[in-house]
Amino acid sequence: MNIDQIRAHIDALIKEKNKNYRSLSLAIGKNEAYLHQFINKGSPLRLPESERRKLAELLDVEEQELTDIILPKSTYNTDPKSSALIELISLAPTKNFEAKTSGYLSIPLSDFSNFSSAPAQTTKMFRITGDSMFPTLKDGDYVFLDTSVNSLTSDGLYLIELPNGWHVRRLQQISSSECAVILDNAKYQSTTCSLKKLKIIGKISFAFKTEKLI
């Protein structure tokens, strides 16, 4: 298929799967008009690799179906029905609050469901830096973040937006309007926050502890 046929094919897949441009655009990390512009206006000409890969997972198809470029077999031989493709992100320590894609981790769906009840499509993985949540989480540990959770549903670990960037904190609701924002490391002072002002990026659903083996 040529690129025009690919765009028509993607349009048909979206309708077949009962999905829409807006939700899929946001799910792959773009603005809500991204897929509409790609399919109907040809901008961009082709989906970049990272967006194409995430869209293939969301539509439950092989990545090759979404491009006219012949991909190496190793690029798309993972069965989307049996694997969870988790986006690896790095959090930029700036006031721009950016999360940049640094890669993907493919995990057998049976294994993923054993340690996480969060949807694979909304799960991100990132590396912990610093000692603010020690000993629960130490520098170098990796965590799964469920980005579908954007409010305080229960006490636990969350990624929240603070004036100096995104940080992992333990949240405990203390009233109908306020919660405690806790740093597990005793050398740092915990605070409280109004629930109305609390900005939650997602909830930590699982942690991979890193230990050096000698």
C-alpha angles and dihedrals in degrees: 000000000000122000093267090053090047091055090049090048092052090049090053092048092052091053092043091053091047092241132129139224095247100052093043092048091054092044091058091049100258135114118282094257096050100101093039089057093045096049100037103029103027094238113164097025091220132011112258114245098256094049092043092053094049092046091051089055093048092049092043094233137118114274091237089070090066100056141047090215114098106242125207109261091242089062095064109016093105111107105235090206093060102034137062114219107208120195115229112215136186119212113225109224094226139102089257089078094218128174112196124197111242099172146305135269119210113207127178106257091231090058094044092052090052093065104023134045092186119106112265089224092063097038121107128181126215142165123254116234126191133015103269093113097039129165092023091049125011133196109286098026118127125224137192114233121202103210093187088077109080101155136054101273095161140343112288147093118321139173105236137180115248128176091265099044142285117328139173112244137166110244124202121178111229100174141357089275107028142053137190116246104208132193107201092212105091093214090069125071120241122218141194129245138194111250088225091059096041112112111199119191095183146313124267107241102175141003132213109209115215119213127170112236117212 
